[in-house]
Amino acid sequence: MRFGKTTPILRIFDVAKAKEFYIGYLGFTLDWTHCFEEGMPLYMQISRDGCVLHLSEHHGDACPGSAMRIETDDVEAFHRELAAKPYAYMRPGIEDTPWNSKDVCVIDPFGNRLTFTNAIST
């Protein structure tokens, strides 16, 4: 038996703010959007390298305030990239953890916490 990749779904409340944060600030790419009809909640997929996230305005898809860890092989470079951007709502640092990893934690406009880490799973 084999399992595949996980695709987290994060709850959002404002598409423009979500795009500003995830695409403008974090550097993800918008892959696709879906909306049943005008005025209905939007569902979208964003990605950056091998990381794929789904963002949803649908109330039943996810709870705000979720947390996730995203592996990266160069957390320091990612931190420098974020520090160079003029995003007024977030200035994360790098945390040296007790388990010998380096983490950069950001919180999106909807209370979801994303921790980018160099602690790579094997």
N, CA, C and O atoms as a GROMACS GRO file, in nm:
protein
  488
    1MET      N    1   0.084  -0.118   0.000
    1MET     CA    2   0.000   0.000   0.000
    1MET      C    3   0.089   0.124   0.000
    1MET      O    4   0.194   0.126   0.064
    2ARG      N    5   0.045   0.225  -0.072
    2ARG     CA    6   0.120   0.349  -0.082
    2ARG      C    7   0.025   0.467  -0.072
    2ARG      O    8  -0.085   0.463  -0.127
    3PHE      N    9   0.066   0.571  -0.003
    3PHE     CA   10  -0.011   0.694   0.005
    3PHE      C   11   0.060   0.804  -0.072
    3PHE      O   12   0.183   0.802  -0.082
    4GLY      N   13  -0.014   0.897  -0.125
    4GLY     CA   14   0.044   1.006  -0.202
    4GLY      C   15   0.060   1.134  -0.121
    4GLY      O   16   0.052   1.133   0.002
    5LYS      N   17   0.082   1.241  -0.191
    5LYS     CA   18   0.102   1.372  -0.129
    5LYS      C   19  -0.024   1.420  -0.058
    5LYS      O   20  -0.136   1.378  -0.091
    6THR      N   21  -0.005   1.506   0.039
    6THR     CA   22  -0.114   1.570   0.111
    6THR      C   23  -0.135   1.710   0.055
    6THR      O   24  -0.039   1.782   0.028
    7THR      N   25  -0.260   1.748   0.036
    7THR     CA   26  -0.291   1.884  -0.008
    7THR      C   27  -0.378   1.950   0.098
    7THR      O   28  -0.499   1.925   0.104
    8PRO      N   29  -0.318   2.034   0.181
    8PRO     CA   30  -0.396   2.102   0.286
    8PRO      C   31  -0.494   2.201   0.226
    8PRO      O   32  -0.468   2.262   0.122
    9ILE      N   33  -0.609   2.217   0.293
    9ILE     CA   34  -0.707   2.317   0.257
    9ILE      C   35  -0.710   2.419   0.370
    9ILE      O   36  -0.729   2.384   0.486
   10LEU      N   37  -0.690   2.546   0.335
   10LEU     CA   38  -0.692   2.654   0.433
   10LEU      C   39  -0.812   2.743   0.408
   10LEU      O   40  -0.844   2.776   0.294
   11ARG      N   41  -0.877   2.782   0.514
   11ARG     CA   42  -0.994   2.869   0.505
   11ARG      C   43  -0.949   3.013   0.487
   11ARG      O   44  -0.861   3.062   0.558
   12ILE      N   45  -1.012   3.080   0.390
   12ILE     CA   46  -0.988   3.222   0.367
   12ILE      C   47  -1.122   3.295   0.367
   12ILE      O   48  -1.227   3.233   0.351
   13PHE      N   49  -1.118   3.427   0.384
   13PHE     CA   50  -1.240   3.507   0.387
   13PHE      C   51  -1.240   3.619   0.284
   13PHE      O   52  -1.343   3.682   0.261
   14ASP      N   53  -1.125   3.644   0.222
   14ASP     CA   54  -1.113   3.756   0.129
   14ASP      C   55  -1.010   3.717   0.023
   14ASP      O   56  -0.892   3.701   0.054
   15VAL      N   57  -1.054   3.702  -0.100
   15VAL     CA   58  -0.968   3.656  -0.209
   15VAL      C   59  -0.853   3.754  -0.234
   15VAL      O   60  -0.740   3.711  -0.255
   16ALA      N   61  -0.882   3.882  -0.234
   16ALA     CA   62  -0.776   3.981  -0.261
   16ALA      C   63  -0.668   3.976  -0.154
   16ALA      O   64  -0.549   3.980  -0.186
   17LYS      N   65  -0.707   3.966  -0.027
   17LYS     CA   66  -0.608   3.955   0.081
   17LYS      C   67  -0.530   3.824   0.072
   17LYS      O   68  -0.410   3.821   0.099
   18ALA      N   69  -0.598   3.716   0.035
   18ALA     CA   70  -0.531   3.586   0.020
   18ALA      C   71  -0.427   3.594  -0.091
   18ALA      O   72  -0.315   3.546  -0.074
   19LYS      N   73  -0.462   3.653  -0.203
   19LYS     CA   74  -0.367   3.666  -0.314
   19LYS      C   75  -0.250   3.756  -0.275
   19LYS      O   76  -0.135   3.726  -0.308
   20GLU      N   77  -0.278   3.867  -0.206
   20GLU     CA   78  -0.171   3.956  -0.162
   20GLU      C   79  -0.071   3.882  -0.074
   20GLU      O   80   0.050   3.899  -0.089
   21PHE      N   81  -0.121   3.800   0.017
   21PHE     CA   82  -0.035   3.728   0.110
   21PHE      C   83   0.036   3.610   0.043
   21PHE      O   84   0.159   3.603   0.044
   22TYR      N   85  -0.040   3.519  -0.015
   22TYR     CA   86   0.017   3.394  -0.065
   22TYR      C   87   0.096   3.413  -0.195
   22TYR      O   88   0.201   3.351  -0.214
   23ILE      N   89   0.046   3.496  -0.284
   23ILE     CA   90   0.112   3.515  -0.413
   23ILE      C   91   0.213   3.631  -0.405
   23ILE      O   92   0.329   3.615  -0.442
   24GLY      N   93   0.167   3.746  -0.358
   24GLY     CA   94   0.254   3.862  -0.352
   24GLY      C   95   0.365   3.850  -0.250
   24GLY      O   96   0.480   3.883  -0.279
   25TYR      N   97   0.332   3.804  -0.130
   25TYR     CA   98   0.430   3.799  -0.022
   25TYR      C   99   0.508   3.667  -0.017
   25TYR      O  100   0.631   3.668  -0.015
   26LEU      N  101   0.438   3.554  -0.015
   26LEU     CA  102   0.506   3.425  -0.002
   26LEU      C  103   0.560   3.372  -0.134
   26LEU      O  104   0.643   3.280  -0.133
   27GLY      N  105   0.518   3.426  -0.246
   27GLY     CA  106   0.575   3.387  -0.375
   27GLY      C  107   0.514   3.263  -0.438
   27GLY      O  108   0.575   3.201  -0.525
   28PHE      N  109   0.394   3.226  -0.396
   28PHE     CA  110   0.324   3.114  -0.458
   28PHE      C  111   0.268   3.159  -0.593
   28PHE      O  112   0.260   3.278  -0.621
   29THR      N  113   0.230   3.063  -0.676
   29THR     CA  114   0.170   3.088  -0.806
   29THR      C  115   0.026   3.042  -0.801
   29THR      O  116  -0.004   2.936  -0.744
   30LEU      N  117  -0.064   3.119  -0.859
   30LEU     CA  118  -0.203   3.078  -0.869
   30LEU      C  119  -0.215   2.977  -0.983
   30LEU      O  120  -0.185   3.009  -1.098
   31ASP      N  121  -0.257   2.855  -0.950
   31ASP     CA  122  -0.271   2.749  -1.051
   31ASP      C  123  -0.408   2.750  -1.116
   31ASP      O  124  -0.420   2.741  -1.238
   32TRP      N  125  -0.513   2.759  -1.035
   32TRP     CA  126  -0.648   2.764  -1.088
   32TRP      C  127  -0.746   2.810  -0.979
   32TRP      O  128  -0.716   2.806  -0.860
   33THR      N  129  -0.862   2.854  -1.024
   33THR     CA  130  -0.971   2.891  -0.933
   33THR      C  131  -1.099   2.823  -0.978
   33THR      O  132  -1.114   2.786  -1.094
   34HIS      N  133  -1.190   2.806  -0.884
   34HIS     CA  134  -1.321   2.751  -0.917
   34HIS      C  135  -1.427   2.823  -0.835
   34HIS      O  136  -1.412   2.846  -0.715
   35CYS      N  137  -1.534   2.859  -0.903
   35CYS     CA  138  -1.650   2.921  -0.838
   35CYS      C  139  -1.773   2.869  -0.911
   35CYS      O  140  -1.780   2.874  -1.034
   36PHE      N  141  -1.871   2.819  -0.836
   36PHE     CA  142  -1.990   2.763  -0.900
   36PHE      C  143  -2.066   2.867  -0.982
   36PHE      O  144  -2.116   2.836  -1.090
   37GLU      N  145  -2.073   2.988  -0.931
   37GLU     CA  146  -2.136   3.098  -1.005
   37GLU      C  147  -2.099   3.229  -0.937
   37GLU      O  148  -2.052   3.229  -0.823
   38GLU      N  149  -2.121   3.339  -1.005
   38GLU     CA  150  -2.092   3.473  -0.953
   38GLU      C  151  -2.153   3.491  -0.814
   38GLU      O  152  -2.269   3.458  -0.792
   39GLY      N  153  -2.074   3.543  -0.723
   39GLY     CA  154  -2.121   3.568  -0.587
   39GLY      C  155  -2.109   3.450  -0.493
   39GLY      O  156  -2.138   3.463  -0.374
   40MET      N  157  -2.067   3.335  -0.543
   40MET     CA  158  -2.049   3.215  -0.459
   40MET      C  159  -1.904   3.210  -0.409
   40MET      O  160  -1.817   3.277  -0.465
   41PRO      N  161  -1.879   3.132  -0.304
   41PRO     CA  162  -1.742   3.122  -0.251
   41PRO      C  163  -1.643   3.068  -0.356
   41PRO      O  164  -1.678   2.986  -0.441
   42LEU      N  165  -1.520   3.118  -0.346
   42LEU     CA  166  -1.414   3.078  -0.438
   42LEU      C  167  -1.328   2.969  -0.376
   42LEU      O  168  -1.308   2.966  -0.254
   43TYR      N  169  -1.278   2.881  -0.460
   43TYR     CA  170  -1.185   2.775  -0.421
   43TYR      C  171  -1.068   2.786  -0.518
   43TYR      O  172  -1.089   2.798  -0.638
   44MET      N  173  -0.944   2.783  -0.467
   44MET     CA  174  -0.830   2.798  -0.556
   44MET      C  175  -0.714   2.710  -0.514
   44MET      O  176  -0.702   2.671  -0.398
   45GLN      N  177  -0.629   2.681  -0.610
   45GLN     CA  178  -0.505   2.609  -0.583
   45GLN      C  179  -0.388   2.702  -0.610
   45GLN      O  180  -0.383   2.770  -0.713
   46ILE      N  181  -0.292   2.703  -0.516
   46ILE     CA  182  -0.168   2.776  -0.533
   46ILE      C  183  -0.054   2.678  -0.512
   46ILE      O  184  -0.070   2.574  -0.447
   47SER      N  185   0.063   2.711  -0.568
   47SER     CA  186   0.177   2.621  -0.550
   47SER      C  187   0.306   2.700  -0.558
   47SER      O  188   0.314   2.809  -0.614
   48ARG      N  189   0.407   2.639  -0.499
   48ARG     CA  190   0.543   2.688  -0.510
   48ARG      C  191   0.632   2.565  -0.502
   48ARG      O  192   0.634   2.495  -0.401
   49ASP      N  193   0.705   2.541  -0.608
   49ASP     CA  194   0.786   2.420  -0.620
   49ASP      C  195   0.697   2.299  -0.591
   49ASP      O  196   0.594   2.282  -0.658
   50GLY      N  197   0.732   2.215  -0.496
   50GLY     CA  198   0.653   2.096  -0.467
   50GLY      C  199   0.543   2.116  -0.365
   50GLY      O  200   0.473   2.020  -0.331
   51CYS      N  201   0.525   2.236  -0.315
   51CYS     CA  202   0.424   2.265  -0.214
   51CYS      C  203   0.295   2.311  -0.282
   51CYS      O  204   0.294   2.412  -0.354
   52VAL      N  205   0.186   2.238  -0.260
   52VAL     CA  206   0.056   2.270  -0.317
   52VAL      C  207  -0.041   2.295  -0.202
   52VAL      O  208  -0.051   2.214  -0.110
   53LEU      N  209  -0.112   2.407  -0.208
   53LEU     CA  210  -0.213   2.441  -0.107
   53LEU      C  211  -0.344   2.473  -0.176
   53LEU      O  212  -0.346   2.528  -0.286
   54HIS      N  213  -0.453   2.439  -0.111
   54HIS     CA  214  -0.585   2.481  -0.156
   54HIS      C  215  -0.636   2.585  -0.058
   54HIS      O  216  -0.624   2.568   0.063
   55LEU      N  217  -0.692   2.692  -0.112
   55LEU     CA  218  -0.750   2.799  -0.031
   55LEU      C  219  -0.899   2.805  -0.063
   55LEU      O  220  -0.938   2.804  -0.180
   56SER      N  221  -0.982   2.810   0.041
   56SER     CA  222  -1.125   2.801   0.020
   56SER      C  223  -1.203   2.904   0.101
   56SER      O  224  -1.176   2.924   0.219
   57GLU      N  225  -1.299   2.967   0.036
   57GLU     CA  226  -1.395   3.053   0.105
   57GLU      C  227  -1.515   2.973   0.156
   57GLU      O  228  -1.597   3.028   0.229
   58HIS      N  229  -1.528   2.847   0.119
   58HIS     CA  230  -1.641   2.764   0.160
   58HIS      C  231  -1.634   2.735   0.310
   58HIS      O  232  -1.532   2.686   0.358
   59HIS      N  233  -1.740   2.765   0.383
   59HIS     CA  234  -1.736   2.753   0.530
   59HIS      C  235  -1.716   2.610   0.578
   59HIS      O  236  -1.663   2.592   0.688
   60GLY      N  237  -1.754   2.510   0.504
   60GLY     CA  238  -1.741   2.372   0.549
   60GLY      C  239  -1.609   2.306   0.514
   60GLY      O  240  -1.588   2.191   0.553
   61ASP      N  241  -1.521   2.373   0.441
   61ASP     CA  242  -1.398   2.309   0.394
   61ASP      C  243  -1.287   2.303   0.499
   61ASP      O  244  -1.210   2.208   0.501
   62ALA      N  245  -1.279   2.402   0.584
   62ALA     CA  246  -1.170   2.407   0.681
   62ALA      C  247  -1.204   2.510   0.789
   62ALA      O  248  -1.293   2.593   0.772
   63CYS      N  249  -1.131   2.501   0.899
   63CYS     CA  250  -1.148   2.597   1.009
   63CYS      C  251  -1.037   2.699   1.005
   63CYS      O  252  -0.921   2.663   0.982
   64PRO      N  253  -1.068   2.825   1.026
   64PRO     CA  254  -0.959   2.923   1.036
   64PRO      C  255  -0.873   2.891   1.158
   64PRO      O  256  -0.921   2.831   1.254
   65GLY      N  257  -0.749   2.930   1.153
   65GLY     CA  258  -0.659   2.905   1.265
   65GLY      C  259  -0.586   2.773   1.254
   65GLY      O  260  -0.535   2.723   1.354
   66SER      N  261  -0.580   2.715   1.136
   66SER     CA  262  -0.507   2.590   1.116
   66SER      C  263  -0.357   2.616   1.122
   66SER      O  264  -0.311   2.729   1.111
   67ALA      N  265  -0.281   2.509   1.138
   67ALA     CA  266  -0.135   2.519   1.142
   67ALA      C  267  -0.076   2.409   1.056
   67ALA      O  268  -0.130   2.298   1.050
   68MET      N  269   0.035   2.440   0.989
   68MET     CA  270   0.105   2.340   0.910
   68MET      C  271   0.253   2.370   0.906
   68MET      O  272   0.296   2.483   0.929
   69ARG      N  273   0.330   2.269   0.876
   69ARG     CA  274   0.475   2.282   0.859
   69ARG      C  275   0.507   2.250   0.714
   69ARG      O  276   0.458   2.151   0.658
   70ILE      N  277   0.588   2.334   0.653
   70ILE     CA  278   0.625   2.318   0.513
   70ILE      C  279   0.777   2.307   0.507
   70ILE      O  280   0.848   2.399   0.548
   71GLU      N  281   0.826   2.196   0.455
   71GLU     CA  282   0.970   2.173   0.447
   71GLU      C  283   1.032   2.256   0.335
   71GLU      O  284   0.975   2.268   0.227
   72THR      N  285   1.150   2.311   0.362
   72THR     CA  286   1.227   2.382   0.261
   72THR      C  287   1.375   2.353   0.285
   72THR      O  288   1.418   2.341   0.400
   73ASP      N  289   1.451   2.342   0.180
   73ASP     CA  290   1.593   2.309   0.196
   73ASP      C  291   1.680   2.432   0.219
   73ASP      O  292   1.800   2.418   0.243
   74ASP      N  293   1.620   2.553   0.212
   74ASP     CA  294   1.699   2.674   0.237
   74ASP      C  295   1.611   2.779   0.305
   74ASP      O  296   1.570   2.877   0.244
   75VAL      N  297   1.584   2.756   0.432
   75VAL     CA  298   1.496   2.845   0.508
   75VAL      C  299   1.557   2.984   0.522
   75VAL      O  300   1.485   3.084   0.529
   76GLU      N  301   1.691   2.993   0.526
   76GLU     CA  302   1.756   3.124   0.537
   76GLU      C  303   1.732   3.208   0.411
   76GLU      O  304   1.705   3.327   0.422
   77ALA      N  305   1.741   3.148   0.294
   77ALA     CA  306   1.715   3.219   0.168
   77ALA      C  307   1.569   3.264   0.162
   77ALA      O  308   1.539   3.374   0.117
   78PHE      N  309   1.479   3.178   0.207
   78PHE     CA  310   1.337   3.214   0.208
   78PHE      C  311   1.315   3.332   0.303
   78PHE      O  312   1.240   3.424   0.271
   79HIS      N  313   1.379   3.330   0.419
   79HIS     CA  314   1.368   3.440   0.513
   79HIS      C  315   1.418   3.571   0.451
   79HIS      O  316   1.354   3.675   0.466
   80ARG      N  317   1.531   3.566   0.383
   80ARG     CA  318   1.584   3.685   0.317
   80ARG      C  319   1.486   3.737   0.211
   80ARG      O  320   1.467   3.858   0.197
   81GLU      N  321   1.427   3.645   0.137
   81GLU     CA  322   1.329   3.682   0.034
   81GLU      C  323   1.211   3.757   0.098
   81GLU      O  324   1.169   3.861   0.047
   82LEU      N  325   1.159   3.704   0.208
   82LEU     CA  326   1.047   3.770   0.275
   82LEU      C  327   1.087   3.905   0.332
   82LEU      O  328   1.012   4.002   0.321
   83ALA      N  329   1.205   3.912   0.392
   83ALA     CA  330   1.252   4.037   0.453
   83ALA      C  331   1.270   4.147   0.350
   83ALA      O  332   1.261   4.265   0.383
   84ALA      N  333   1.296   4.111   0.225
   84ALA     CA  334   1.318   4.209   0.119
   84ALA      C  335   1.188   4.265   0.062
   84ALA      O  336   1.190   4.361  -0.015
   85LYS      N  337   1.076   4.206   0.099
   85LYS     CA  338   0.947   4.250   0.045
   85LYS      C  339   0.880   4.351   0.138
   85LYS      O  340   0.888   4.337   0.260
   86PRO      N  341   0.815   4.450   0.080
   86PRO     CA  342   0.749   4.552   0.162
   86PRO      C  343   0.608   4.511   0.204
   86PRO      O  344   0.511   4.575   0.165
   87TYR      N  345   0.597   4.406   0.284
   87TYR     CA  346   0.467   4.360   0.331
   87TYR      C  347   0.447   4.414   0.472
   87TYR      O  348   0.520   4.376   0.564
   88ALA      N  349   0.350   4.501   0.491
   88ALA     CA  350   0.333   4.576   0.616
   88ALA      C  351   0.286   4.491   0.734
   88ALA      O  352   0.302   4.534   0.848
   89TYR      N  353   0.228   4.374   0.710
   89TYR     CA  354   0.162   4.301   0.817
   89TYR      C  355   0.243   4.187   0.877
   89TYR      O  356   0.196   4.119   0.968
   90MET      N  357   0.366   4.165   0.828
   90MET     CA  358   0.442   4.050   0.876
   90MET      C  359   0.590   4.076   0.857
   90MET      O  360   0.633   4.117   0.749
   91ARG      N  361   0.668   4.052   0.961
   91ARG     CA  362   0.814   4.058   0.956
   91ARG      C  363   0.867   3.941   1.039
   91ARG      O  364   0.915   3.961   1.151
   92PRO      N  365   0.860   3.819   0.984
   92PRO     CA  366   0.901   3.703   1.063
   92PRO      C  367   1.052   3.695   1.080
   92PRO      O  368   1.129   3.744   0.997
   93GLY      N  369   1.092   3.634   1.189
   93GLY     CA  370   1.233   3.605   1.211
   93GLY      C  371   1.260   3.458   1.184
   93GLY      O  372   1.173   3.385   1.138
   94ILE      N  373   1.383   3.416   1.214
   94ILE     CA  374   1.419   3.274   1.206
   94ILE      C  375   1.434   3.224   1.348
   94ILE      O  376   1.506   3.283   1.429
   95GLU      N  377   1.365   3.115   1.379
   95GLU     CA  378   1.372   3.056   1.512
   95GLU      C  379   1.462   2.932   1.508
   95GLU      O  380   1.443   2.843   1.425
   96ASP      N  381   1.559   2.927   1.598
   96ASP     CA  382   1.639   2.806   1.618
   96ASP      C  383   1.564   2.721   1.719
   96ASP      O  384   1.549   2.761   1.835
   97THR      N  385   1.517   2.605   1.676
   97THR     CA  386   1.435   2.522   1.764
   97THR      C  387   1.520   2.430   1.851
   97THR      O  388   1.636   2.404   1.819
   98PRO      N  389   1.464   2.380   1.960
   98PRO     CA  390   1.536   2.285   2.045
   98PRO      C  391   1.568   2.152   1.975
   98PRO      O  392   1.656   2.079   2.019
   99TRP      N  393   1.498   2.122   1.865
   99TRP     CA  394   1.523   1.997   1.791
   99TRP      C  395   1.614   2.022   1.670
   99TRP      O  396   1.614   1.944   1.575
  100ASN      N  397   1.692   2.130   1.676
  100ASN     CA  398   1.797   2.161   1.579
  100ASN      C  399   1.749   2.190   1.438
  100ASN      O  400   1.815   2.154   1.341
  101SER      N  401   1.635   2.254   1.426
  101SER     CA  402   1.592   2.303   1.295
  101SER      C  403   1.582   2.454   1.302
  101SER      O  404   1.584   2.514   1.410
  102LYS      N  405   1.570   2.514   1.187
  102LYS     CA  406   1.545   2.656   1.176
  102LYS      C  407   1.406   2.672   1.114
  102LYS      O  408   1.374   2.609   1.013
  103ASP      N  409   1.324   2.756   1.176
  103ASP     CA  410   1.187   2.776   1.131
  103ASP      C  411   1.158   2.922   1.105
  103ASP      O  412   1.208   3.010   1.176
  104VAL      N  413   1.077   2.948   1.003
  104VAL     CA  414   1.022   3.080   0.977
  104VAL      C  415   0.871   3.063   0.982
  104VAL      O  416   0.812   2.992   0.901
  105CYS      N  417   0.808   3.129   1.079
  105CYS     CA  418   0.664   3.115   1.098
  105CYS      C  419   0.592   3.241   1.051
  105CYS      O  420   0.630   3.352   1.089
  106VAL      N  421   0.489   3.223   0.969
  106VAL     CA  422   0.406   3.334   0.924
  106VAL      C  423   0.260   3.300   0.953
  106VAL      O  424   0.221   3.184   0.956
  107ILE      N  425   0.181   3.403   0.974
  107ILE     CA  426   0.038   3.385   0.998
  107ILE      C  427  -0.036   3.463   0.891
  107ILE      O  428  -0.014   3.583   0.873
  108ASP      N  429  -0.123   3.394   0.820
  108ASP     CA  430  -0.194   3.460   0.711
  108ASP      C  431  -0.303   3.552   0.766
  108ASP      O  432  -0.329   3.551   0.887
  109PRO      N  433  -0.367   3.632   0.682
  109PRO     CA  434  -0.470   3.726   0.730
  109PRO      C  435  -0.592   3.659   0.792
  109PRO      O  436  -0.680   3.728   0.844
  110PHE      N  437  -0.600   3.526   0.787
  110PHE     CA  438  -0.717   3.454   0.836
  110PHE      C  439  -0.685   3.370   0.959
  110PHE      O  440  -0.768   3.290   1.003
  111GLY      N  441  -0.564   3.388   1.014
  111GLY     CA  442  -0.525   3.318   1.136
  111GLY      C  443  -0.459   3.184   1.115
  111GLY      O  444  -0.431   3.114   1.213
  112ASN      N  445  -0.434   3.144   0.991
  112ASN     CA  446  -0.366   3.017   0.964
  112ASN      C  447  -0.215   3.037   0.980
  112ASN      O  448  -0.160   3.135   0.931
  113ARG      N  449  -0.150   2.943   1.048
  113ARG     CA  450  -0.005   2.953   1.074
  113ARG      C  451   0.069   2.855   0.985
  113ARG      O  452   0.043   2.735   0.986
  114LEU      N  453   0.164   2.909   0.908
  114LEU     CA  454   0.249   2.828   0.821
  114LEU      C  455   0.392   2.839   0.873
  114LEU      O  456   0.446   2.949   0.882
  115THR      N  457   0.452   2.727   0.907
  115THR     CA  458   0.589   2.725   0.955
  115THR      C  459   0.675   2.661   0.847
  115THR      O  460   0.660   2.542   0.816
  116PHE      N  461   0.765   2.740   0.791
  116PHE     CA  462   0.859   2.691   0.691
  116PHE      C  463   0.982   2.644   0.768
  116PHE      O  464   1.038   2.719   0.848
  117THR      N  465   1.024   2.521   0.745
  117THR     CA  466   1.128   2.460   0.826
  117THR      C  467   1.232   2.388   0.742
  117THR      O  468   1.203   2.339   0.633
  118ASN      N  469   1.353   2.382   0.796
  118ASN     CA  470   1.456   2.302   0.729
  118ASN      C  471   1.467   2.162   0.790
  118ASN      O  472   1.560   2.087   0.759
  119ALA      N  473   1.372   2.127   0.878
  119ALA     CA  474   1.366   1.992   0.933
  119ALA      C  475   1.302   1.901   0.828
  119ALA      O  476   1.180   1.894   0.818
  120ILE      N  477   1.385   1.834   0.751
  120ILE     CA  478   1.337   1.755   0.639
  120ILE      C  479   1.304   1.613   0.683
  120ILE      O  480   1.385   1.548   0.749
  121SER      N  481   1.186   1.566   0.647
  121SER     CA  482   1.144   1.429   0.679
  121SER      C  483   1.220   1.329   0.595
  121SER      O  484   1.259   1.358   0.482
  122THR      N  485   1.240   1.213   0.650
  122THR     CA  486   1.304   1.106   0.571
  122THR      C  487   1.210   0.990   0.554
  122THR      O  488   1.245   0.890   0.490
   0.00000   0.00000   0.00000
